[in-house]
Amino acid sequence: MKPFMLLFIAAWLLSGCGKDQKDEAAEVQVRSVKITTAVSVAQDIEVSETALGRIIDPVAATIGAEVPGRVDSVLVDAGVAVSKGQLLAVLDDADAKSAVAKAEAELKRLQAQQQAQRSLVNRYQDMIEKNFISKTVLEQAQAQLDVLRQGEQAAEAGLNQARNNLQRTRIISPVAGRVEQRLIAAGDYIGLGKPMFSIAAGKRLIVSIPLPETRAAHIEKGQMVRLHLAGATKPITAPITDLTPMVGRSNAFEARVEIDNPGHWRPGASVTAEIITDHHNGAVMVPEECVVLRPAGSVVYRITGNIAHAVPVTTGVHSDGRIELISGLAAGEVIAAEGAAYLSDGAQVEVHNTDGVKP
């Protein structure tokens, strides 16, 4: 074979080997997984249970009709603040006034009869001393006087009742507060006991928080609760004051929190209650995307150089987009964040961080 032919074959073989090496390098480059990294941190966290509560006014009053009658006028409406003793409505009092007049007349009649009978008894006593009448006549007169006295007492009681009924035609607020409901209108005829107004005092409130029985082991009297009212600028924090079973509902109990009304909380409104059940000091926390669920359990990927190492972990509390790691990882370690779900143990990675965290 001629020398120039040997040189041509050698050059061709060398060019082929170089191409294979470039293809292999390109293949290795493709196998690297692009990720971002995060650093595990130690922080103090709260463990809490969240439930929906309802505001109750413990001294709310429902005013019912104490006498039947037709509503003559209504002086307040729902949402109006009222003071104790304020006039809320007036019922037609014509019948009540007639009853008072009748009772007064009956009392005067009995008082006049009693006065006449007392005078008669006095005369009989004088006549007995002079032996003009028998003792039996005097005893009969005294018995009749006793009957009239008892009748007078009954008439006085009837007059007091009639006057009370007349007073009850004026509907008075028994407490200071705000009218939550107005249930009557002028012209309505109302029967005895019919509700007319609902008034909430609103100074001291109770937040009732229903909870399932499965949470009973974690909820205790005295635990602090953060109460969030929709539209409020900041929550109110107060302790649980009482735990009671819920009547009529199986496998449930109720946590109660007493608070002073900050001024704008209304009975019947719903609040979000965050019950703080525990504190974990120095908990290891990582972003949620760092924890990957595999068939063997949860893992995170520790990044050393450009290599990902799978680390089995036990997770705990979820809080604000982060997860507590109870075991498996210490604070201050660099782990895979975005792209962690595509890794396997020993995978080569290419870090593309936007926050400056380097492996």
ChimeraX attribute file (.defattr): number of C-alpha atoms within 10 A of each C-alpha:
attribute: neighborCount
match mode: 1-to-1
recipient: residues
	/A:1	5
	/A:2	6
	/A:3	7
	/A:4	9
	/A:5	10
	/A:6	10
	/A:7	10
	/A:8	10
	/A:9	10
	/A:10	11
	/A:11	11
	/A:12	10
	/A:13	10
	/A:14	10
	/A:15	10
	/A:16	10
	/A:17	11
	/A:18	11
	/A:19	11
	/A:20	11
	/A:21	11
	/A:22	11
	/A:23	12
	/A:24	12
	/A:25	11
	/A:26	11
	/A:27	11
	/A:28	11
	/A:29	13
	/A:30	10
	/A:31	12
	/A:32	16
	/A:33	19
	/A:34	18
	/A:35	19
	/A:36	23
	/A:37	26
	/A:38	24
	/A:39	19
	/A:40	21
	/A:41	17
	/A:42	16
	/A:43	13
	/A:44	11
	/A:45	18
	/A:46	14
	/A:47	15
	/A:48	20
	/A:49	16
	/A:50	15
	/A:51	15
	/A:52	16
	/A:53	26
	/A:54	18
	/A:55	23
	/A:56	21
	/A:57	20
	/A:58	16
	/A:59	15
	/A:60	20
	/A:61	19
	/A:62	17
	/A:63	19
	/A:64	17
	/A:65	18
	/A:66	18
	/A:67	19
	/A:68	17
	/A:69	21
	/A:70	18
	/A:71	19
	/A:72	17
	/A:73	17
	/A:74	17
	/A:75	12
	/A:76	16
	/A:77	17
	/A:78	14
	/A:79	13
	/A:80	12
	/A:81	15
	/A:82	20
	/A:83	14
	/A:84	12
	/A:85	12
	/A:86	16
	/A:87	16
	/A:88	19
	/A:89	21
	/A:90	20
	/A:91	26
	/A:92	18
	/A:93	19
	/A:94	11
	/A:95	13
	/A:96	21
	/A:97	16
	/A:98	13
	/A:99	19
	/A:100	20
	/A:101	15
	/A:102	14
	/A:103	21
	/A:104	18
	/A:105	14
	/A:106	19
	/A:107	21
	/A:108	14
	/A:109	14
	/A:110	19
	/A:111	18
	/A:112	14
	/A:113	16
	/A:114	21
	/A:115	15
	/A:116	12
	/A:117	19
	/A:118	18
	/A:119	13
	/A:120	15
	/A:121	21
	/A:122	14
	/A:123	12
	/A:124	22
	/A:125	18
	/A:126	12
	/A:127	15
	/A:128	16
	/A:129	10
	/A:130	9
	/A:131	11
	/A:132	11
	/A:133	14
	/A:134	11
	/A:135	14
	/A:136	10
	/A:137	13
	/A:138	19
	/A:139	14
	/A:140	12
	/A:141	17
	/A:142	18
	/A:143	13
	/A:144	15
	/A:145	21
	/A:146	15
	/A:147	12
	/A:148	20
	/A:149	17
	/A:150	13
	/A:151	17
	/A:152	21
	/A:153	14
	/A:154	15
	/A:155	21
	/A:156	17
	/A:157	14
	/A:158	19
	/A:159	21
	/A:160	15
	/A:161	15
	/A:162	22
	/A:163	18
	/A:164	15
	/A:165	20
	/A:166	21
	/A:167	18
	/A:168	18
	/A:169	23
	/A:170	18
	/A:171	22
	/A:172	17
	/A:173	22
	/A:174	16
	/A:175	17
	/A:176	19
	/A:177	22
	/A:178	20
	/A:179	23
	/A:180	22
	/A:181	17
	/A:182	18
	/A:183	14
	/A:184	18
	/A:185	16
	/A:186	14
	/A:187	14
	/A:188	13
	/A:189	15
	/A:190	19
	/A:191	14
	/A:192	11
	/A:193	12
	/A:194	17
	/A:195	17
	/A:196	18
	/A:197	24
	/A:198	19
	/A:199	26
	/A:200	25
	/A:201	24
	/A:202	24
	/A:203	16
	/A:204	14
	/A:205	23
	/A:206	21
	/A:207	26
	/A:208	22
	/A:209	23
	/A:210	19
	/A:211	21
	/A:212	13
	/A:213	13
	/A:214	10
	/A:215	11
	/A:216	15
	/A:217	7
	/A:218	13
	/A:219	18
	/A:220	17
	/A:221	13
	/A:222	13
	/A:223	16
	/A:224	19
	/A:225	22
	/A:226	19
	/A:227	23
	/A:228	19
	/A:229	19
	/A:230	12
	/A:231	6
	/A:232	10
	/A:233	8
	/A:234	11
	/A:235	16
	/A:236	16
	/A:237	16
	/A:238	17
	/A:239	18
	/A:240	21
	/A:241	16
	/A:242	14
	/A:243	19
	/A:244	11
	/A:245	15
	/A:246	14
	/A:247	9
	/A:248	7
	/A:249	9
	/A:250	10
	/A:251	12
	/A:252	17
	/A:253	20
	/A:254	20
	/A:255	23
	/A:256	22
	/A:257	26
	/A:258	19
	/A:259	17
	/A:260	13
	/A:261	17
	/A:262	11
	/A:263	8
	/A:264	8
	/A:265	17
	/A:266	18
	/A:267	19
	/A:268	13
	/A:269	13
	/A:270	20
	/A:271	21
	/A:272	18
	/A:273	25
	/A:274	20
	/A:275	26
	/A:276	19
	/A:277	15
	/A:278	15
	/A:279	12
	/A:280	13
	/A:281	11
	/A:282	12
	/A:283	22
	/A:284	25
	/A:285	28
	/A:286	25
	/A:287	21
	/A:288	16
	/A:289	17
	/A:290	25
	/A:291	25
	/A:292	19
	/A:293	12
	/A:294	11
	/A:295	5
	/A:296	7
	/A:297	10
	/A:298	15
	/A:299	23
	/A:300	27
	/A:301	26
	/A:302	23
	/A:303	23
	/A:304	15
	/A:305	12
	/A:306	15
	/A:307	20
	/A:308	22
	/A:309	20
	/A:310	20
	/A:311	15
	/A:312	19
	/A:313	18
	/A:314	14
	/A:315	17
	/A:316	15
	/A:317	16
	/A:318	16
	/A:319	15
	/A:320	7
	/A:321	10
	/A:322	16
	/A:323	20
	/A:324	24
	/A:325	23
	/A:326	15
	/A:327	13
	/A:328	13
	/A:329	20
	/A:330	14
	/A:331	16
	/A:332	13
	/A:333	16
	/A:334	18
	/A:335	29
	/A:336	28
	/A:337	23
	/A:338	19
	/A:339	16
	/A:340	23
	/A:341	18
	/A:342	11
	/A:343	22
	/A:344	14
	/A:345	14
	/A:346	14
	/A:347	17
	/A:348	21
	/A:349	23
	/A:350	15
	/A:351	21
	/A:352	14
	/A:353	16
	/A:354	9
	/A:355	9
	/A:356	10
	/A:357	13
	/A:358	16
	/A:359	19
